[in-house]
């Protein structure tokens, strides 16, 4: 999951974070300097989330046209 979060941060992909209580945040992320938390900018604001509270992470990768 850490690799996915680092990729999402580097490529500015949107993520869906699912937590132990099945709540979700969908938005953009930034890793903290200590690599134990992630800053998620989502529809309701900005939250700092400990990595150990995240149950699942999905990336939304944009599809580009090949023209």
ABEGO torsion letter per residue (X at the ends): XAAAAAAAAAAGBBBBBBBAAGBBBBEBBBBBAAGABBBBBBAAEBBBBBAAABABBBBBBBBBBBX
